[in-house]
Amino acid sequence: MNLAFWRKKDGQPKKKKSALREWLDAAIFAVIAATLIRTFIFEAYTIPTPSMEKTLLVNDFLFVSKVSYGPRIPMTPLAVPFTHHTLPLTKSTKAYSEAIQWKYRRMPGFGDIKRNDVVVFNFPEGDTVALEEQNRSYYEVVRNSTGGRDAVWQHYTIATRPVDKRENYIKRCVGLPGDSLAVVEGVVKVNGVFETPPPDGERIYEVQTDDNQELNPMRLEDIGVGPDARGRGGYNLTPSEAAAIKQLEVVHGRVTPRIEPPNSDVWPQDPAHFNFSIDNFGPIYIPKKGASVQLSPATIALYRRIIGVYEGNDLKETPDGRFIINGKQTDQYTFKMDYYWMMGDNRHNSADSRYWGFVPEDHVVGKAWLIWMSYGKGGIRWSRLFRTIR
């Protein structure tokens, strides 16, 4: 039997494609190729907020490497090409279908996340559409719920957005799985060792001058401090800018980092057991896959969301302080995934892990690699083009 009946016979003229067909074929090929590159190799992102200043500036355009940590297999594969979660020109129309949902899997990459890598990830707390529309935090609902925590869990499991369709965030990884992390007077301390703050990172400094006189704007401009650095009774400065201001005659070295007091908005929002601030935080243990922790009323706030949301267990807490996971009473839990601690380089102006906790490994998108374009008020920032990100 001839199975090659579809082949053209010798001498038969080859039918020429129309111009429309050629354009259509080229467009389909381009969409498929670009989608594969975007999904598995690298993707372009834009910096929308100042939380990473001055390491990254608003309107920096980045390439984010997917191969650095291994590309994540799409968990929501049915989606409109070149969109994230919402169709262009709409406010809430989904750009994806949940008809097919795959489990989290990641292909091999060039390495693992290292401490101080700048990482793009899906926002861990932004997974409930109902809460996003109300501009409310999951933890705020937990604190204010009158129906008890079970009512919150029930509400929280309604109308969730898939992990890979949640908002993209970019921060610096300062804590790895298995680390013990604390923040002491604004400086991160990991496993007993203080970090070296990012050289281009910012925090608020209080500046005292003779007779409380204003600093000369022109002198500040020479140092690199613009008018937008002034706010909240201090100056948002890099370490080098703070050192330069210390040398001004009207200052005489009176420049001190601001230390924020404890705040109920700081994670894990459990003032009965934790009295943290963004500048004095922890110590806490960052979960590692396969490691176990003891559960108690004093520690459950740290790991409740991991157990019940990120790792999909049925967690119940009794009034007398006992824990029932998937129908079995227990006083410990073994983690199924690795977790990370992410913080912005603009330490007093960053919504990061200090407000919403750990980042699960299945939320990690890739490593920020290269600034390919940047523009500000004065036009293109030529000095930032093709700068690698550290």
C-alpha positions as CSV (number, residue, x, y, z in Angstrom):
1,M,0.0,0.0,0.0
2,N,1.4,3.4,-1.0
3,L,1.4,5.6,2.1
4,A,3.0,8.6,0.3
5,F,-0.1,9.4,-1.8
6,W,0.0,13.0,-0.5
7,R,3.4,13.7,-2.1
8,K,3.5,15.7,-5.3
9,K,4.2,13.7,-8.4
10,D,7.4,14.4,-10.4
11,G,6.9,17.2,-12.8
12,Q,3.8,18.5,-11.2
13,P,4.0,22.3,-10.8
14,K,4.3,23.6,-7.2
15,K,1.4,25.7,-6.2
16,K,2.5,29.2,-5.3
17,K,1.2,30.7,-2.0
18,S,-0.7,34.0,-2.2
19,A,0.9,37.1,-0.6
20,L,-1.8,36.9,2.2
21,R,-0.9,33.3,2.9
22,E,2.8,34.1,3.1
23,W,2.1,37.0,5.5
24,L,-0.1,34.8,7.6
25,D,2.4,32.0,7.8
26,A,5.1,34.5,8.8
27,A,2.9,36.1,11.5
28,I,2.1,32.7,13.0
29,F,5.7,31.7,13.1
30,A,6.7,35.0,14.7
31,V,4.0,34.7,17.4
32,I,5.0,31.1,18.2
33,A,8.8,31.9,18.3
34,A,8.3,35.0,20.4
35,T,6.0,33.1,22.8
36,L,8.5,30.3,23.3
37,I,11.3,32.8,23.9
38,R,9.2,34.8,26.3
39,T,8.2,31.7,28.2
40,F,11.4,29.7,28.3
41,I,14.4,32.1,27.7
42,F,13.8,35.7,28.7
43,E,11.1,38.3,29.0
44,A,10.9,42.1,29.0
45,Y,9.6,43.9,32.1
46,T,9.2,47.6,33.2
47,I,9.9,49.0,36.6
48,P,6.7,50.9,37.7
49,T,7.6,51.9,41.3
50,P,10.6,53.2,43.2
51,S,10.8,50.3,45.6
52,M,14.2,49.2,44.2
53,E,15.8,52.7,43.9
54,K,18.4,53.6,43.2
55,T,19.5,50.1,42.0
56,L,16.5,50.2,39.6
57,L,14.6,53.3,38.6
58,V,11.1,53.9,37.5
59,N,10.9,53.4,33.8
60,D,13.9,51.1,33.6
61,F,13.1,48.4,31.0
62,L,14.6,45.0,31.9
63,F,15.3,41.7,30.4
64,V,14.5,38.9,32.9
65,S,16.3,35.6,32.4
66,K,14.1,32.5,32.7
67,V,17.0,30.1,32.2
68,S,19.0,31.4,35.2
69,Y,16.9,29.3,37.7
70,G,15.2,27.1,35.1
71,P,12.1,28.2,33.1
72,R,8.8,27.4,34.8
73,I,6.4,25.3,32.8
74,P,3.2,27.4,32.3
75,M,0.6,26.4,34.9
76,T,-2.1,28.2,32.9
77,P,-1.2,27.3,29.3
78,L,-4.3,28.6,27.6
79,A,-3.7,32.4,27.3
80,V,-3.7,35.1,24.7
81,P,-0.2,35.6,23.5
82,F,1.8,38.6,24.8
83,T,-0.6,39.2,27.7
84,H,-0.3,38.5,31.4
85,H,-3.7,38.3,33.2
86,T,-5.9,41.0,31.6
87,L,-6.8,41.7,28.0
88,P,-5.4,45.1,26.7
89,L,-7.8,48.0,26.8
90,T,-9.9,46.3,29.5
91,K,-9.9,46.5,33.3
92,S,-10.9,43.0,34.3
93,T,-11.4,40.8,31.2
94,K,-9.3,37.7,31.7
95,A,-6.6,37.0,29.1
96,Y,-6.4,33.3,30.0
97,S,-8.6,30.2,30.5
98,E,-8.5,27.9,33.5
99,A,-9.9,25.0,31.5
100,I,-6.4,23.4,31.7
101,Q,-4.3,23.8,34.9
102,W,-0.9,22.1,35.2
103,K,1.0,21.4,38.4
104,Y,4.1,23.4,39.2
105,R,7.2,22.1,37.3
106,R,10.4,23.8,36.5
107,M,13.0,22.8,33.8
108,P,16.7,22.7,34.7
109,G,18.5,26.0,34.8
110,F,22.0,27.4,35.1
111,G,21.8,27.6,38.9
112,D,19.7,28.3,42.0
113,I,18.7,31.6,43.5
114,K,21.6,33.1,45.4
115,R,21.6,35.6,48.2
116,N,21.3,39.2,46.9
117,D,20.0,38.2,43.5
118,V,17.4,40.6,42.1
119,V,14.4,38.3,41.4
120,V,11.1,38.7,39.6
121,F,8.2,36.7,41.1
122,N,4.5,36.6,41.2
123,F,3.0,38.6,44.1
124,P,2.3,36.1,46.9
125,E,-0.4,38.0,48.6
126,G,-2.2,39.1,45.5
127,D,-3.9,35.9,44.6
128,T,-7.5,36.7,45.5
129,V,-9.4,38.8,42.9
130,A,-12.1,39.7,45.4
131,L,-9.5,41.2,47.8
132,E,-7.6,43.0,45.0
133,E,-10.8,44.7,43.7
134,Q,-11.4,46.0,47.3
135,N,-7.8,47.1,47.6
136,R,-7.6,45.0,50.8
137,S,-4.9,42.7,52.1
138,Y,-5.6,39.1,52.9
139,Y,-4.1,39.8,56.3
140,E,-6.3,42.8,56.8
141,V,-9.3,40.5,56.3
142,V,-8.0,38.0,58.8
143,R,-7.6,40.8,61.4
144,N,-11.0,42.3,60.8
145,S,-13.1,39.2,60.2
146,T,-16.0,38.8,62.5
147,G,-16.8,35.3,61.2
148,G,-13.7,33.7,62.6
149,R,-10.7,32.4,60.7
150,D,-12.7,29.6,59.1
151,A,-14.9,32.2,57.4
152,V,-11.8,33.9,56.1
153,W,-10.4,30.7,54.6
154,Q,-13.7,30.0,53.0
155,H,-13.8,33.5,51.5
156,Y,-10.2,33.3,50.5
157,T,-10.5,30.2,48.5
158,I,-13.1,31.9,46.2
159,A,-12.1,33.6,42.9
160,T,-8.4,33.1,43.1
161,R,-6.1,34.0,40.2
162,P,-3.6,31.3,39.1
163,V,-0.1,31.6,40.5
164,D,1.5,32.4,37.1
165,K,-1.2,35.0,36.4
166,R,-0.6,37.1,39.5
167,E,1.1,40.5,39.5
168,N,4.8,40.5,38.8
169,Y,7.0,42.0,41.6
170,I,10.8,42.6,41.6
171,K,12.9,42.6,44.8
172,R,16.3,41.5,46.1
173,C,16.5,38.0,47.7
174,V,18.1,38.5,51.1
175,G,17.1,35.2,52.7
176,L,17.4,31.6,51.3
177,P,15.6,28.4,52.4
178,G,16.9,27.3,55.7
179,D,18.3,30.7,56.7
180,S,17.6,32.4,60.0
181,L,16.9,36.1,59.2
182,A,16.5,39.3,61.2
183,V,16.5,43.0,60.6
184,V,18.4,44.9,63.2
185,E,18.1,48.7,63.1
186,G,17.5,48.6,59.4
187,V,20.3,46.2,58.5
188,V,19.5,42.6,57.5
189,K,21.2,39.9,59.5
190,V,21.3,36.4,58.1
191,N,22.6,33.4,60.1
192,G,24.2,35.8,62.6
193,V,26.1,37.9,59.9
194,F,25.1,41.4,58.9
195,E,24.7,42.1,55.2
196,T,26.5,44.8,53.3
197,P,23.6,47.1,52.3
198,P,23.1,47.5,48.5
199,P,25.4,50.4,47.4
200,D,22.6,52.0,45.4
201,G,19.9,51.2,47.9
202,E,18.1,53.9,49.8
203,R,16.7,54.5,53.2
204,I,15.5,57.5,55.2
205,Y,18.1,59.5,57.1
206,E,17.3,62.3,59.5
207,V,19.6,65.3,59.0
208,Q,20.1,67.9,61.7
209,T,21.5,71.3,60.6
210,D,22.6,74.4,62.4
211,D,19.6,76.5,63.4
212,N,17.4,74.0,61.5
213,Q,18.2,75.8,58.3
214,E,17.3,74.1,54.9
215,L,20.0,72.4,53.0
216,N,21.1,74.2,49.8
217,P,19.2,72.5,46.9
218,M,22.1,73.2,44.5
219,R,24.6,71.5,46.9
220,L,22.2,68.5,47.1
221,E,21.9,68.4,43.4
222,D,25.6,68.2,43.1
223,I,25.6,65.2,45.5
224,G,22.9,63.6,43.4
225,V,20.0,64.2,45.7
226,G,16.9,65.6,44.0
227,P,14.0,67.4,45.5
228,D,11.9,64.3,45.5
229,A,14.3,62.7,48.1
230,R,12.8,65.0,50.8
231,G,9.9,63.6,52.7
232,R,8.5,62.2,56.0
233,G,10.8,64.5,57.9
234,G,14.0,63.2,56.4
235,Y,15.9,62.4,53.2
236,N,15.8,59.2,51.3
237,L,19.5,58.6,50.5
238,T,22.0,56.0,49.4
239,P,24.9,55.3,51.8
240,S,27.3,57.4,49.6
241,E,24.8,60.4,49.5
242,A,24.4,60.2,53.3
243,A,28.2,60.3,53.7
244,A,28.5,63.3,51.4
245,I,25.8,65.2,53.3
246,K,27.6,64.5,56.5
247,Q,30.5,66.6,55.2
248,L,28.4,69.7,54.6
249,E,29.3,72.6,56.9
250,V,25.8,73.2,58.3
251,V,25.4,69.5,59.1
252,H,28.6,68.6,61.0
253,G,28.1,64.9,60.6
254,R,24.6,64.8,62.2
255,V,23.0,62.3,59.8
256,T,21.4,59.3,61.3
257,P,19.4,56.4,59.8
258,R,15.7,56.5,60.8
259,I,14.5,53.6,62.8
260,E,10.7,53.0,62.5
261,P,8.7,51.9,65.5
262,P,6.7,48.6,65.7
263,N,3.8,48.7,63.3
264,S,0.7,46.5,63.2
265,D,0.8,46.3,59.4
266,V,4.1,44.5,59.5
267,W,3.9,40.8,58.9
268,P,2.7,38.5,60.4
269,Q,0.2,40.9,61.9
270,D,0.1,39.1,65.3
271,P,0.9,41.7,67.9
272,A,0.2,39.2,70.7
273,H,3.3,37.2,69.8
274,F,5.3,39.5,67.4
275,N,6.2,43.2,67.9
276,F,8.1,43.8,64.7
277,S,8.8,46.9,62.7
278,I,10.4,47.2,59.2
279,D,13.7,48.2,60.9
280,N,13.7,45.7,63.8
281,F,12.3,42.3,62.6
282,G,12.7,38.7,63.6
283,P,14.6,36.5,63.9
284,I,12.5,34.1,61.8
285,Y,13.2,30.8,60.1
286,I,12.8,30.7,56.3
287,P,11.3,27.3,55.4
288,K,13.2,24.8,53.4
289,K,11.8,21.8,51.5
290,G,11.8,18.7,53.7
291,A,12.5,20.6,56.9
292,S,10.0,20.5,59.8
293,V,8.9,23.1,62.3
294,Q,7.0,22.8,65.6
295,L,3.5,24.4,65.6
296,S,2.2,26.4,68.5
297,P,0.0,29.4,69.1
298,A,3.2,31.5,69.1
299,T,4.5,30.3,65.7
300,I,1.4,29.4,63.7
301,A,1.1,33.0,62.3
302,L,4.4,32.6,60.5
303,Y,3.4,29.4,58.7
304,R,-0.4,29.4,58.6
305,R,-0.5,30.8,55.0
306,I,2.2,28.3,53.8
307,I,0.3,25.3,55.2
308,G,-3.2,26.3,54.2
309,V,-2.7,28.3,50.9
310,Y,0.7,27.8,49.3
311,E,0.8,24.0,50.0
312,G,-2.9,23.4,49.8
313,N,-3.6,21.6,53.1
314,D,-6.8,21.6,55.1
315,L,-5.7,23.4,58.3
316,K,-8.0,23.8,61.3
317,E,-7.1,25.4,64.6
318,T,-9.1,24.5,67.7
319,P,-9.9,27.0,70.5
320,D,-7.5,25.2,72.9
321,G,-4.5,25.7,70.5
322,R,-4.4,22.3,68.7
323,F,-3.8,21.9,65.0
324,I,-5.5,19.5,62.6
325,I,-4.0,19.2,59.2
326,N,-5.9,17.1,56.6
327,G,-7.9,15.5,59.4
328,K,-5.0,14.5,61.6
329,Q,-4.0,16.3,64.8
330,T,-0.3,17.3,64.8
331,D,2.1,19.7,66.4
332,Q,4.6,19.9,63.5
333,Y,4.7,20.5,59.8
334,T,7.1,19.4,57.0
335,F,7.4,21.9,54.1
336,K,6.9,20.7,50.5
337,M,8.6,23.7,48.9
338,D,11.5,26.1,49.3
339,Y,10.8,29.7,50.4
340,Y,12.6,33.0,50.0
341,W,12.7,36.4,51.7
342,M,12.5,39.4,49.4
343,M,13.2,43.0,50.2
344,G,13.3,46.2,48.1
345,D,16.6,48.2,48.0
346,N,14.5,51.3,48.9
347,R,14.1,50.0,52.4
348,H,11.7,52.6,53.8
349,N,9.6,52.7,50.6
350,S,9.1,49.0,49.7
351,A,6.1,46.7,50.2
352,D,8.0,43.4,50.5
353,S,8.4,40.3,52.7
354,R,8.3,42.5,55.8
355,Y,4.6,43.1,55.0
356,W,3.5,39.8,53.3
357,G,6.0,37.1,54.3
358,F,7.6,34.4,52.4
359,V,7.8,33.9,48.6
360,P,7.2,30.2,47.5
361,E,9.5,28.7,44.9
362,D,6.6,28.2,42.5
363,H,6.1,32.0,42.4
364,V,9.6,32.6,41.1
365,V,9.7,33.9,37.5
366,G,13.3,34.6,36.8
367,K,16.4,36.7,37.5
368,A,16.6,40.4,36.5
369,W,19.5,40.5,34.1
370,L,19.9,43.6,32.0
371,I,18.6,47.2,31.6
372,W,18.0,47.6,27.9
373,M,16.2,50.9,28.0
374,S,15.6,53.7,30.5
375,Y,14.0,57.1,30.4
376,G,13.1,59.8,32.9
377,K,11.9,63.4,32.9
378,G,14.8,64.5,30.8
379,G,14.5,61.8,28.2
380,I,16.5,58.7,27.7
381,R,19.0,57.9,30.5
382,W,21.8,56.9,28.3
383,S,24.2,55.9,31.1
384,R,21.8,53.2,32.2
385,L,21.5,51.4,28.8
386,F,22.8,47.8,28.6
387,R,23.8,47.9,32.3
388,T,23.7,44.5,34.0
389,I,21.8,44.3,37.3
390,R,23.6,43.6,40.5
